């Protein structure tokens, strides 16, 4: 299963590496609406 909860997806290159996000904190932005469907 591949959940789409990030505003901008992290992309893996051909060698299996993912670039480190440059934003504050963890560097990612959560899509609150997408995340809401997984809350209980």
HELIX and SHEET records of a PDB file:
HELIX    1   1 UNK A   32  UNK A   36  1                                   5    
END                                                                             
